[in-house]
Amino acid sequence: MTVPARKSFSARAAVTKVEDIVLTKTTDVNGDVLDAANNPVANVPVYIENTPFMCVSNASGHFTFNRIPQLDANGTYSIVAYT
């Protein structure tokens, strides 16, 4: 009877200690893009200043950013829209 040769394997795993995990508070940021006469403006790119976050206003001028990381202790955001 022949016994199969034993194979040796090695494996690596990345282990993150619990204390190394940082939980970030997130929030939804939403609003409306309006012109000078308070009419909604559709299809306007809306940005959160100094971040990579961008969305576009819908047909009613409404925009929503979902689950945006809280940027400061007050949860203050600077929103910029370009028409």
C-alpha positions in Angstrom: 0.0 0.0 0.0 1.3 3.4 -1.0 0.9 6.3 1.4 0.4 9.7 -0.4 3.1 12.2 0.3 2.1 14.9 2.8 1.9 18.4 1.4 2.8 21.4 3.4 0.9 24.6 2.9 1.5 28.1 4.3 -1.1 30.8 4.5 -1.0 34.5 5.4 -3.9 36.4 6.9 -4.2 40.1 7.6 -5.4 40.5 11.2 -6.7 43.8 12.4 -6.8 44.4 16.1 -10.2 45.7 17.3 -8.5 48.8 18.7 -7.2 49.6 15.2 -10.6 49.9 13.7 -12.0 53.5 13.6 -15.7 53.9 13.3 -16.7 57.1 11.5 -20.1 58.7 12.0 -22.0 59.2 8.8 -25.0 61.3 7.9 -27.2 62.0 4.9 -27.0 65.5 3.5 -29.8 66.8 1.3 -31.4 70.0 0.0 -32.7 71.8 -3.0 -31.2 73.8 -5.8 -33.3 76.9 -6.4 -32.8 79.8 -8.8 -33.2 83.5 -7.8 -36.9 83.2 -8.1 -37.0 80.1 -5.9 -37.8 77.8 -8.8 -36.2 74.3 -8.6 -33.3 73.8 -11.0 -32.7 70.2 -12.4 -29.5 68.5 -13.4 -27.1 70.7 -11.5 -23.9 69.2 -10.2 -23.7 69.6 -6.4 -20.5 69.2 -4.5 -19.4 69.0 -0.8 -16.5 71.4 -0.8 -13.0 70.0 -0.3 -14.2 66.4 -0.7 -14.7 64.0 -3.6 -18.4 63.8 -3.1 -20.7 64.9 -5.9 -24.3 64.3 -6.9 -26.8 65.9 -9.4 -30.1 67.6 -8.6 -33.2 65.7 -9.8 -36.1 67.1 -11.8 -37.5 68.8 -8.7 -34.1 70.4 -7.9 -33.6 68.0 -4.9 -30.2 66.5 -4.1 -29.1 63.8 -1.6 -25.7 62.6 -0.4 -26.1 59.3 1.4 -23.9 58.1 4.3 -21.3 61.0 4.1 -18.6 60.8 6.8 -19.0 63.5 9.4 -16.3 66.0 8.5 -16.0 67.9 11.8 -17.4 67.8 15.3 -20.4 70.0 14.4 -21.4 68.1 11.2 -21.0 71.2 9.2 -20.7 70.9 5.4 -20.1 73.5 2.6 -22.3 72.8 -0.4 -21.5 74.2 -3.8 -23.7 74.0 -6.9 -22.7 75.1 -10.4 -25.2 76.0 -13.0 
